[in-house]
Amino acid sequence: MTADAHETRPASAARRRGGELAAWLIAAGLATATTAWLATPRADMMFLDADSLATALISSSLHAGHVQHWAMSPVLFLPEAALFHLLSFLGAGVRGTLILSAIANLLLMYGAIRVLAGSSQRHPHAARGALAAFTVLCALAALEGPGSRFFMWASLNVLTTYYVATIVATIMVVGLVRRYVEEVRAGADPRGIPPLIAAITLLSLLTNPIFAGWCLAPLGIMILVVCGRERRLPWRLLIWIGAGAASGLVVRAVVSHWFVMAVGQDYVRVDQVAGATAFYARAAAALPREPFGLLWIAVVVTIGAAVVAAGVSAWRRRDAGGAIVAGTALLSGPLMLAVAIATGSEALRYLQPLVVFPIAALVLVAGRAWPASLPRAAVAGMVAACVGLGIVATPSLVRAAQVTDADIACVGAWIDESGQSGVGDFWTVRPVKAYLADPSPLIQITDDFIVWPWVMNRSDYLDAEATFVLLDEKSPEFRYPPGFEPETAEAISCGRYTILDYGERVIPLES
């Protein structure tokens, strides 16, 4: 039994339930306010980023009744797409559903952190600790709001396609392992926890293989180190985790035959190690120059120091659960940084564990920092303040959801009127495609007019005859087929977009 379980009498079941409900209400208010704060400075990332709109494209294709024949990256976005599609039935439109998804993502983060904080029976202040850690997450995300595209470590959690499901799954699995270890050491037999961990592991590896690096590798190391110290390895737990991992890889191997592109050369580039090292060095050097960058660094360093101290304390007290939580949180990020450099990958989204997981691990210290008990009036005041904050933020979210991008609407109206299909670069067509009732008329191509089936429905182009090219400032210098030079087309302006209309002439494409 943990120290704080000895020091504080367990609250009544009714009081615990009330405390949990209050924490969820506060988290909902914070999630809504954080999303509202980010919706303006991060509007391009939230509503127009080609990567961020993958789930919207999947949902719109399903709503349009198309044959689903997707070509995906190694990340399948199964949980994220399922959540987005479910929320889309609320009728909020694409922008509104993206906002709802952002709030849901943050609430899922709170739920995972709450699991990590432990059971209220053994940790009476678990809900407070989870809420404190979640508040820090929201605060850091808010600090990142005015920054550049490369200053999005905590705020990526509001986006549907930047691995939020994998982050949530990792925190939940580590939290469930903590609970299992603590229950076993207390003489209980938590038989339901290992199968649940195995199921989460299976789904997570199926949808995103980075789960192995973010969660399984560092967690496995910490289980062996912490539990092996006392020669009491949780073999049943390890077997279930191994079974879940093996099953996930097997299922992935089966389904990937149909819709995962062969992209090994795009993800493992050992000849780019020097370039990747320089990329991450530049990203780190740029942090102080970001708005609120110095404050952000100070907060992150403080969080890291607090988690290190908590981990050392847990190790000394032989608190296996706490030591596993702290060690996994501190090991995952550096491990992924090493892997990213070794594979020549230049993507900051892979390194979210450097910031997000130590924030979650604050549950080890945050709950103890609160008073042993809070007056009901104080709790009610906190709930009222945070719920009120969410309510005040809601009108700005409604306005953001109702914004109509005139340029996209112009392109969509022209496509609807002409009935034609067209092509364009990945970064150009997807922000338009996501807002069309029927997304199929726009096809992604490379700069030499080869169809690029990257996170898109193959049925969009199998029988399509493209007769126009969509351009914007992000478009590359296309190598047009002979006879299809831009000057041979009619140029139609739609604000930041230009449509090169070739009339009845069909553009030759390779696939």
VEXDREN-2710 file (C-alpha; in Angstrom, 1 decimal):
% VEXDREN-2710
k/r/px/py/pz
1/MET/0.0/0.0/0.0
2/THR/1.3/3.4/-0.9
3/ALA/2.3/6.1/1.6
4/ASP/-0.5/8.5/0.8
5/ALA/-3.0/5.6/1.3
6/HIS/-1.6/5.3/4.9
7/GLU/-1.6/9.0/5.5
8/THR/-5.1/9.8/4.4
9/ARG/-8.3/8.0/5.2
10/PRO/-10.2/6.8/2.1
11/ALA/-13.1/9.0/1.3
12/SER/-16.5/7.6/1.1
13/ALA/-17.7/6.2/-2.2
14/ALA/-20.1/9.0/-2.7
15/ARG/-17.5/11.6/-2.0
16/ARG/-15.1/10.0/-4.4
17/ARG/-17.7/9.9/-7.2
18/GLY/-18.5/13.6/-6.5
19/GLY/-14.8/14.4/-6.7
20/GLU/-14.4/12.5/-10.0
21/LEU/-17.4/14.2/-11.5
22/ALA/-16.0/17.6/-10.5
23/ALA/-12.7/16.8/-12.0
24/TRP/-14.3/15.8/-15.3
25/LEU/-16.4/19.0/-15.4
26/ILE/-13.2/21.1/-14.8
27/ALA/-11.4/19.1/-17.5
28/ALA/-14.3/19.7/-19.9
29/GLY/-14.1/23.5/-19.3
30/LEU/-10.4/23.5/-19.8
31/ALA/-10.5/21.4/-22.9
32/THR/-13.1/23.8/-24.4
33/ALA/-11.2/26.9/-23.5
34/THR/-7.9/25.5/-24.8
35/THR/-9.5/24.6/-28.1
36/ALA/-11.0/28.0/-28.4
37/TRP/-7.7/29.7/-27.6
38/LEU/-5.9/27.6/-30.3
39/ALA/-8.6/27.8/-33.0
40/THR/-7.5/31.2/-34.1
41/PRO/-3.7/31.1/-34.2
42/ARG/-3.7/27.5/-35.3
43/ALA/-6.6/27.8/-37.7
44/ASP/-4.5/26.7/-40.7
45/MET/-3.3/23.6/-38.9
46/MET/-6.8/22.8/-37.5
47/PHE/-8.9/23.4/-40.5
48/LEU/-6.7/23.6/-43.6
49/ASP/-3.6/21.4/-43.1
50/ALA/-3.4/18.6/-45.6
51/ASP/-2.2/16.1/-42.9
52/SER/-4.8/17.2/-40.3
53/LEU/-7.7/16.5/-42.7
54/ALA/-7.2/12.8/-43.2
55/THR/-10.0/11.8/-40.9
56/ALA/-12.3/14.4/-42.5
57/LEU/-11.6/12.9/-45.9
58/ILE/-12.3/9.4/-44.7
59/SER/-15.6/10.5/-43.2
60/SER/-16.7/12.5/-46.2
61/SER/-15.9/9.6/-48.5
62/LEU/-18.0/7.3/-46.2
63/HIS/-20.9/9.8/-46.2
64/ALA/-20.7/10.1/-50.0
65/GLY/-21.2/6.3/-50.3
66/HIS/-18.0/5.7/-52.2
67/VAL/-16.3/2.3/-52.4
68/GLN/-13.6/2.3/-49.7
69/HIS/-10.3/1.4/-51.2
70/TRP/-7.8/3.4/-49.3
71/ALA/-4.1/3.7/-49.7
72/MET/-2.7/4.6/-46.3
73/SER/0.6/5.5/-44.7
74/PRO/1.9/3.2/-42.0
75/VAL/-0.4/5.0/-39.7
76/LEU/-4.0/3.9/-40.3
77/PHE/-5.8/6.4/-38.0
78/LEU/-8.4/3.8/-37.1
79/PRO/-9.4/5.2/-33.7
80/GLU/-9.1/8.9/-34.8
81/ALA/-11.2/8.2/-38.0
82/ALA/-13.9/6.3/-36.0
83/LEU/-14.2/9.1/-33.5
84/PHE/-14.4/11.8/-36.2
85/HIS/-17.0/9.9/-38.2
86/LEU/-19.1/9.4/-35.1
87/LEU/-19.0/13.1/-34.3
88/SER/-19.8/14.0/-37.9
89/PHE/-23.3/12.7/-37.3
90/LEU/-24.0/15.6/-35.0
91/GLY/-24.2/17.8/-38.1
92/ALA/-21.7/20.4/-37.2
93/GLY/-20.0/20.4/-40.6
94/VAL/-16.4/19.7/-41.3
95/ARG/-15.0/22.7/-39.3
96/GLY/-17.4/22.0/-36.4
97/THR/-16.5/18.4/-36.3
98/LEU/-12.8/19.2/-36.2
99/ILE/-13.5/21.4/-33.2
100/LEU/-15.5/18.7/-31.5
101/SER/-12.7/16.3/-32.2
102/ALA/-10.2/18.6/-30.7
103/ILE/-12.2/18.9/-27.4
104/ALA/-12.7/15.1/-27.4
105/ASN/-9.0/14.5/-27.9
106/LEU/-8.2/16.6/-24.9
107/LEU/-10.8/14.9/-22.8
108/LEU/-9.4/11.5/-23.8
109/MET/-6.0/12.8/-22.7
110/TYR/-7.5/13.6/-19.3
111/GLY/-9.1/10.2/-19.1
112/ALA/-5.8/8.5/-19.8
113/ILE/-3.9/10.7/-17.3
114/ARG/-6.6/9.8/-14.8
115/VAL/-5.9/6.1/-15.3
116/LEU/-2.2/6.8/-14.9
117/ALA/-2.9/8.5/-11.5
118/GLY/-4.0/5.3/-10.0
119/SER/-7.2/4.1/-8.2
120/SER/-8.8/6.5/-5.7
121/GLN/-8.8/3.7/-3.1
122/ARG/-5.0/3.5/-3.1
123/HIS/-4.3/7.1/-4.1
124/PRO/-7.0/9.4/-2.5
125/HIS/-5.7/12.4/-4.4
126/ALA/-5.5/10.7/-7.8
127/ALA/-8.2/12.8/-9.4
128/ARG/-6.6/16.0/-8.2
129/GLY/-3.2/14.8/-9.5
130/ALA/-4.6/14.0/-12.9
131/LEU/-6.4/17.3/-13.1
132/ALA/-3.3/19.2/-12.1
133/ALA/-1.2/17.4/-14.8
134/PHE/-4.0/18.0/-17.4
135/THR/-4.1/21.7/-16.5
136/VAL/-0.3/21.9/-17.1
137/LEU/-0.9/20.2/-20.5
138/CYS/-3.5/22.8/-21.5
139/ALA/-1.4/25.7/-20.3
140/LEU/1.6/24.5/-22.4
141/ALA/-0.6/24.0/-25.4
142/ALA/-1.9/27.6/-24.9
143/LEU/1.6/28.9/-24.7
144/GLU/2.4/27.3/-28.1
145/GLY/-0.6/29.0/-29.7
146/PRO/1.1/32.0/-31.2
147/GLY/4.2/30.1/-32.3
148/SER/5.4/28.6/-35.5
149/ARG/4.4/25.3/-37.1
150/PHE/7.4/23.7/-35.3
151/PHE/6.3/24.9/-31.9
152/MET/3.6/22.4/-31.3
153/TRP/4.6/19.8/-28.7
154/ALA/1.6/19.9/-26.4
155/SER/-0.9/21.5/-28.8
156/LEU/-0.7/18.7/-31.4
157/ASN/-3.1/16.9/-29.2
158/VAL/-6.0/18.9/-30.5
159/LEU/-5.4/17.6/-34.1
160/THR/-6.9/14.3/-35.2
161/THR/-4.0/12.9/-37.2
162/TYR/-1.0/13.7/-35.1
163/TYR/-1.0/10.4/-33.2
164/VAL/-3.3/11.4/-30.3
165/ALA/-4.7/7.9/-30.2
166/THR/-1.2/6.5/-29.7
167/ILE/-0.4/9.0/-27.0
168/VAL/-3.7/8.2/-25.1
169/ALA/-3.0/4.5/-25.5
170/THR/0.5/4.8/-24.2
171/ILE/-0.5/6.7/-21.1
172/MET/-3.4/4.3/-20.5
173/VAL/-1.2/1.2/-20.8
174/VAL/1.5/2.6/-18.5
175/GLY/-1.3/3.5/-16.0
176/LEU/-2.8/0.1/-16.2
177/VAL/0.6/-1.5/-15.6
178/ARG/1.0/0.7/-12.6
179/ARG/-2.4/-0.4/-11.2
180/TYR/-1.6/-4.0/-11.9
181/VAL/1.7/-3.9/-10.0
182/GLU/0.2/-2.1/-7.1
183/GLU/-2.8/-4.5/-6.8
184/VAL/-0.5/-7.5/-6.9
185/ARG/1.8/-6.1/-4.3
186/ALA/-1.3/-5.5/-2.1
187/GLY/-2.2/-9.1/-2.4
188/ALA/-5.1/-8.7/-4.9
189/ASP/-5.6/-10.5/-8.1
190/PRO/-6.4/-8.0/-10.9
191/ARG/-7.2/-10.6/-13.6
192/GLY/-9.0/-8.1/-15.8
193/ILE/-6.1/-5.7/-16.3
194/PRO/-3.7/-7.8/-18.4
195/PRO/-6.3/-8.7/-21.1
196/LEU/-7.3/-5.0/-21.3
197/ILE/-3.7/-4.0/-21.8
198/ALA/-3.3/-6.7/-24.5
199/ALA/-6.4/-5.4/-26.3
200/ILE/-5.1/-1.8/-26.2
201/THR/-1.7/-3.0/-27.4
202/LEU/-3.2/-5.0/-30.3
203/LEU/-5.3/-2.0/-31.5
204/SER/-2.4/0.5/-31.1
205/LEU/0.2/-1.6/-33.0
206/LEU/-2.4/-2.2/-35.7
207/THR/-3.1/1.4/-36.2
208/ASN/0.3/2.9/-35.5
209/PRO/3.6/1.0/-35.3
210/ILE/5.3/3.9/-33.4
211/PHE/3.5/2.6/-30.4
212/ALA/6.3/0.1/-30.1
213/GLY/8.8/2.8/-29.6
214/TRP/6.7/5.2/-27.6
215/CYS/5.3/2.6/-25.2
216/LEU/6.4/-1.0/-25.4
217/ALA/10.2/-0.6/-25.5
218/PRO/10.6/1.9/-22.6
219/LEU/7.8/0.3/-20.6
220/GLY/9.3/-3.2/-21.1
221/ILE/12.7/-1.9/-20.0
222/MET/11.3/-0.3/-16.9
223/ILE/9.3/-3.4/-15.9
224/LEU/12.4/-5.5/-16.2
225/VAL/14.6/-3.0/-14.2
226/VAL/12.1/-2.2/-11.5
227/CYS/10.5/-5.6/-10.9
228/GLY/13.7/-7.5/-11.7
229/ARG/15.4/-5.6/-8.9
230/GLU/13.3/-7.6/-6.4
231/ARG/13.2/-10.7/-8.6
232/ARG/9.5/-10.5/-8.8
233/LEU/8.8/-10.2/-12.5
234/PRO/5.1/-10.0/-13.4
235/TRP/5.2/-12.9/-15.9
236/ARG/1.5/-13.1/-16.5
237/LEU/1.4/-9.4/-17.4
238/LEU/4.4/-9.7/-19.7
239/ILE/2.9/-12.7/-21.4
240/TRP/-0.4/-10.8/-22.0
241/ILE/1.5/-7.7/-23.4
242/GLY/3.6/-10.0/-25.6
243/ALA/0.4/-11.7/-26.9
244/GLY/-1.2/-8.3/-27.6
245/ALA/1.9/-7.1/-29.5
246/ALA/2.2/-10.3/-31.5
247/SER/-1.5/-10.3/-32.4
248/GLY/-1.3/-6.6/-33.4
249/LEU/1.6/-7.2/-35.7
250/VAL/-0.1/-10.3/-37.2
251/VAL/-3.4/-8.5/-37.9
252/ARG/-1.4/-5.5/-39.3
253/ALA/0.5/-7.7/-41.6
254/VAL/-2.8/-9.2/-42.9
255/VAL/-4.6/-5.9/-43.4
256/SER/-1.6/-3.9/-44.7
257/HIS/-1.6/-6.1/-47.8
258/TRP/-4.8/-4.2/-48.9
259/PHE/-4.2/-0.6/-48.0
260/VAL/-0.8/0.2/-46.5
261/MET/1.6/1.6/-49.0
262/ALA/5.2/0.2/-49.1
263/VAL/7.1/3.2/-47.8
264/GLY/10.1/1.8/-46.0
265/GLN/12.4/3.9/-48.0
266/ASP/10.6/7.0/-46.9
267/TYR/10.9/6.2/-43.2
268/VAL/14.4/4.6/-42.9
269/ARG/17.0/6.8/-44.5
270/VAL/20.3/6.0/-42.8
271/ASP/22.1/8.3/-45.3
272/GLN/20.2/11.2/-43.7
273/VAL/21.5/10.9/-40.2
274/ALA/23.6/14.0/-40.3
275/GLY/20.7/16.0/-41.8
276/ALA/18.3/14.7/-39.1
277/THR/20.7/15.6/-36.4
278/ALA/21.0/19.2/-37.8
279/PHE/17.2/19.4/-38.1
280/TYR/16.6/18.6/-34.5
281/ALA/19.4/20.8/-33.3
282/ARG/17.9/23.8/-35.3
283/ALA/14.5/23.0/-33.8
284/ALA/15.9/23.1/-30.3
285/ALA/17.8/26.3/-31.0
286/ALA/14.7/28.0/-32.3
287/LEU/12.6/27.3/-29.2
288/PRO/13.9/30.5/-27.3
289/ARG/12.9/32.6/-30.2
290/GLU/9.3/31.4/-30.2
291/PRO/6.6/33.6/-28.5
292/PHE/6.6/32.5/-24.9
293/GLY/9.5/30.2/-25.8
294/LEU/11.6/30.9/-22.8
295/LEU/8.7/30.5/-20.4
296/TRP/7.8/27.3/-22.2
297/ILE/11.3/26.0/-21.8
298/ALA/11.4/26.9/-18.1
299/VAL/8.1/25.0/-17.5
300/VAL/9.2/21.9/-19.4
301/VAL/12.6/21.8/-17.5
302/THR/10.7/22.2/-14.2
303/ILE/8.4/19.3/-15.2
304/GLY/11.3/17.1/-16.1
305/ALA/13.1/17.8/-12.8
306/ALA/9.9/17.1/-10.8
307/VAL/9.4/13.8/-12.6
308/VAL/13.1/12.8/-12.1
309/ALA/12.7/13.6/-8.3
310/ALA/9.5/11.6/-8.2
311/GLY/11.1/8.7/-9.9
312/VAL/14.1/8.7/-7.6
313/SER/11.8/8.9/-4.6
314/ALA/9.7/6.0/-5.9
315/TRP/12.8/3.9/-6.5
316/ARG/14.1/4.5/-3.0
317/ARG/10.7/3.8/-1.4
318/ARG/10.4/0.6/-3.6
319/ASP/7.2/2.0/-5.1
320/ALA/7.4/-0.1/-8.2
321/GLY/4.3/1.5/-9.9
322/GLY/5.6/5.0/-9.4
323/ALA/9.1/4.1/-10.6
324/ILE/7.7/2.5/-13.8
325/VAL/5.6/5.6/-14.5
326/ALA/8.5/8.0/-14.1
327/GLY/11.0/5.9/-15.8
328/THR/8.8/5.2/-18.9
329/ALA/7.9/8.9/-19.2
330/LEU/11.6/10.0/-19.0
331/LEU/12.9/7.2/-21.3
332/SER/10.4/7.3/-24.1
333/GLY/11.2/10.7/-25.6
334/PRO/15.1/10.3/-25.7
335/LEU/14.6/6.8/-27.1
336/MET/12.5/8.1/-29.9
337/LEU/14.9/10.9/-30.6
338/ALA/17.7/8.4/-31.0
339/VAL/15.6/6.3/-33.3
340/ALA/14.5/9.4/-35.3
341/ILE/18.1/10.4/-35.8
342/ALA/19.3/6.9/-36.6
343/THR/16.6/6.5/-39.3
344/GLY/17.2/10.0/-40.8
345/SER/13.6/11.1/-40.0
346/GLU/12.8/14.8/-39.7
347/ALA/9.5/15.1/-38.0
348/LEU/8.9/16.7/-34.6
349/ARG/5.6/14.8/-34.2
350/TYR/7.6/11.7/-33.4
351/LEU/9.1/13.4/-30.4
352/GLN/5.9/14.4/-28.6
353/PRO/6.8/11.9/-25.7
354/LEU/9.7/14.3/-24.8
355/VAL/7.1/16.8/-23.5
356/VAL/3.7/15.1/-23.2
357/PHE/4.7/12.0/-21.2
358/PRO/6.6/13.8/-18.4
359/ILE/3.5/16.1/-18.1
360/ALA/1.3/13.0/-17.6
361/ALA/3.8/11.7/-15.0
362/LEU/3.2/14.8/-12.9
363/VAL/0.4/12.7/-11.3
364/LEU/3.2/11.3/-9.1
365/VAL/3.7/14.6/-7.4
366/ALA/0.8/16.9/-8.3
367/GLY/-1.8/15.2/-6.0
368/ARG/0.5/15.5/-3.0
369/ALA/0.9/19.2/-3.6
370/TRP/-2.8/19.8/-2.9
371/PRO/-4.3/20.2/0.6
372/ALA/-5.4/17.0/2.2
373/SER/-9.0/18.1/1.9
374/LEU/-10.7/21.0/0.1
375/PRO/-13.8/22.7/1.4
376/ARG/-16.8/21.9/-0.8
377/ALA/-17.2/25.6/-1.5
378/ALA/-13.7/25.7/-2.9
379/VAL/-14.4/22.7/-5.1
380/ALA/-17.7/24.2/-6.3
381/GLY/-16.0/27.5/-7.1
382/MET/-13.3/25.7/-9.2
383/VAL/-15.9/23.8/-11.1
384/ALA/-18.0/26.9/-11.7
385/ALA/-15.0/28.9/-12.8
386/CYS/-13.7/26.3/-15.3
387/VAL/-17.2/25.4/-16.6
388/GLY/-17.9/29.1/-16.9
389/LEU/-14.6/29.5/-18.8
390/GLY/-15.7/26.8/-21.3
391/ILE/-19.1/28.5/-21.7
392/VAL/-17.5/31.8/-22.3
393/ALA/-15.2/30.2/-24.9
394/THR/-18.0/28.4/-26.7
395/PRO/-19.3/31.4/-28.9
396/SER/-15.9/31.8/-30.4
397/LEU/-15.8/28.1/-31.3
398/VAL/-19.3/28.4/-32.8
399/ARG/-18.1/31.3/-34.9
400/ALA/-15.0/29.4/-36.0
401/ALA/-17.2/26.5/-37.0
402/GLN/-19.4/28.7/-39.1
403/VAL/-16.5/30.4/-41.1
404/THR/-16.8/29.8/-44.8
405/ASP/-13.5/29.9/-46.7
406/ALA/-14.6/31.9/-49.8
407/ASP/-11.7/30.6/-51.9
408/ILE/-12.5/26.9/-51.2
409/ALA/-16.2/27.6/-51.7
410/CYS/-15.4/29.2/-55.1
411/VAL/-13.4/26.1/-56.2
412/GLY/-16.2/23.8/-54.9
413/ALA/-18.9/25.8/-56.8
414/TRP/-16.9/25.6/-60.0
415/ILE/-16.4/21.9/-59.7
416/ASP/-20.0/21.3/-58.9
417/GLU/-21.1/23.4/-61.9
418/SER/-18.6/21.9/-64.4
419/GLY/-18.9/18.3/-63.2
420/GLN/-15.2/17.8/-64.0
421/SER/-12.4/16.0/-62.2
422/GLY/-9.0/17.6/-61.7
423/VAL/-5.6/17.1/-60.2
424/GLY/-3.2/19.0/-57.9
425/ASP/-0.5/18.7/-55.3
426/PHE/-1.1/16.9/-52.0
427/TRP/-0.9/20.2/-50.0
428/THR/-3.2/22.0/-52.5
429/VAL/-6.1/19.6/-53.2
430/ARG/-6.7/18.1/-49.7
431/PRO/-7.9/21.4/-48.0
432/VAL/-10.5/21.7/-50.8
433/LYS/-11.3/18.1/-51.1
434/ALA/-12.2/17.8/-47.4
435/TYR/-14.9/20.5/-47.7
436/LEU/-16.6/19.0/-50.8
437/ALA/-19.8/17.0/-50.4
438/ASP/-18.3/14.6/-52.9
439/PRO/-14.5/14.6/-52.4
440/SER/-13.8/12.3/-55.4
441/PRO/-13.3/14.9/-58.2
442/LEU/-9.9/16.0/-56.8
443/ILE/-6.9/13.7/-57.3
444/GLN/-3.5/14.0/-55.7
445/ILE/-0.5/13.9/-58.1
446/THR/3.2/14.4/-58.0
447/ASP/5.0/17.2/-59.9
448/ASP/5.3/14.9/-62.9
449/PHE/1.6/14.0/-63.1
450/ILE/1.8/10.6/-61.4
451/VAL/-1.1/9.8/-59.2
452/TRP/0.0/9.8/-55.6
453/PRO/-2.3/7.5/-53.5
454/TRP/-1.1/8.7/-50.1
455/VAL/-3.8/8.6/-47.5
456/MET/-6.5/8.8/-50.1
457/ASN/-9.3/6.6/-51.5
458/ARG/-8.0/4.9/-54.6
459/SER/-11.6/4.8/-56.0
460/ASP/-11.3/8.5/-56.5
461/TYR/-9.0/8.1/-59.5
462/LEU/-9.6/4.6/-60.9
463/ASP/-12.1/5.7/-63.5
464/ALA/-11.6/9.5/-63.3
465/GLU/-10.7/11.7/-66.3
466/ALA/-9.0/14.8/-65.1
467/THR/-9.5/18.0/-67.2
468/PHE/-8.1/20.7/-64.9
469/VAL/-5.2/21.4/-62.6
470/LEU/-5.7/23.2/-59.2
471/LEU/-2.8/25.5/-58.2
472/ASP/-2.0/27.6/-55.2
473/GLU/1.2/29.1/-53.7
474/LYS/2.1/25.6/-52.2
475/SER/2.0/23.9/-55.6
476/PRO/5.4/22.7/-57.0
477/GLU/6.8/23.5/-60.4
478/PHE/4.8/20.9/-62.4
479/ARG/6.3/19.2/-65.4
480/TYR/3.2/19.3/-67.6
481/PRO/2.6/16.7/-70.3
482/PRO/3.2/17.8/-73.8
483/GLY/0.3/19.9/-75.1
484/PHE/-0.9/20.7/-71.6
485/GLU/1.3/23.7/-70.8
486/PRO/-0.5/26.2/-68.5
487/GLU/-0.8/28.7/-71.4
488/THR/-3.0/26.3/-73.3
489/ALA/-5.6/26.3/-70.5
490/GLU/-8.2/28.8/-69.4
491/ALA/-7.1/30.2/-66.0
492/ILE/-9.9/30.7/-63.5
493/SER/-9.1/32.6/-60.4
494/CYS/-10.6/31.6/-57.0
495/GLY/-8.7/33.8/-54.6
496/ARG/-5.5/32.0/-53.6
497/TYR/-6.4/29.2/-55.9
498/THR/-6.1/29.1/-59.7
499/ILE/-7.9/26.5/-61.9
500/LEU/-6.3/25.6/-65.2
501/ASP/-9.2/24.4/-67.2
502/TYR/-8.4/22.3/-70.3
503/GLY/-12.0/22.0/-71.3
504/GLU/-12.7/18.6/-72.9
505/ARG/-9.1/17.5/-73.1
506/VAL/-8.2/14.7/-70.6
507/ILE/-4.9/15.1/-68.9
508/PRO/-2.7/12.0/-69.2
509/LEU/-1.9/10.6/-65.8
510/GLU/0.3/7.7/-64.6
511/SER/-0.6/5.6/-61.7
END
